[in-house]
Amino acid sequence: MTRQELAKLLDHSVLRPEATEEDVVRGAELVRQWGIGYYCVQPSVVSVAAGVLRGSSSRAISVVGFPHGMDRSVVKVQAATLAVQDGAAEIDMVMNVGKFKSGRTQAVASEIAQVVQAIPGIPVKVIIEACLLTDEEKVIACRLIQEAGAAFVKTSTGFNPGGGATAPDVRLLRATVGPAFGVKAAGGVRTLGDALAMREAGANRIGTSASAAILGGLPA
């Protein structure tokens, strides 16, 4: 895999709550410099990121319900709608894990579908926080995410101390959703070896805040 090919699979992220607007601008400039496909930021700075990326092939992503997923459905819908208005080309929403583990799977599916339907044509990735789920629950989550009309299942927020993306989880998600659906590995992907392991396991998108370190390990 070339540096350019891997760059297109990356979602560079600046999601720390203490990140300043200057940090967000620097992240966007890094994304442009390396030809990274996407740039994932918090909702309040989507317009800043999208503005710096204007005229490039890179696109802004906004998180929704981040990092815990516990916002009410109407809030997630409104947040996604506003983010798209501000320039987000994709939405990464956090599944309500507590509601899911309470057995209210239809309510979770309905919430995802509401977000998808509110922003037609915009891919929605659903973060399941895999470290909090059993393998059986991961399979169930994947299926309801597909049925709700989302475009990707995403492993993790990267903000849960229980863990981030793992190759076994990525393999399980890929085996469950099939070859055509999106699988994003995120959380703890910091080196070229990490990124290539996730790609080998079946991820077709990789979220990381260490994009320069990862891409610097490949020849131009």
Secondary structure, DSSP 8 states (H G I E B T S, - for coil): --HHHHHHHEEEEE--TT--HHHHHHHHHHHHHHT-SEEEE-GGGHHHHHHHHTTSS-EEEEEESTTT--S-HHHHHHHHHHHHHTTEEEEEEE--HHHHHTT-HHHHHHHHHHHHHHSTTS-EEEE--GGGS-HHHHHHHHHHHHHTT-SEEE---S--TT----HHHHHHHHHHH-SSSEEEEESS--SHHHHHHHHHHT-SEEEES-HHHHHTTS--
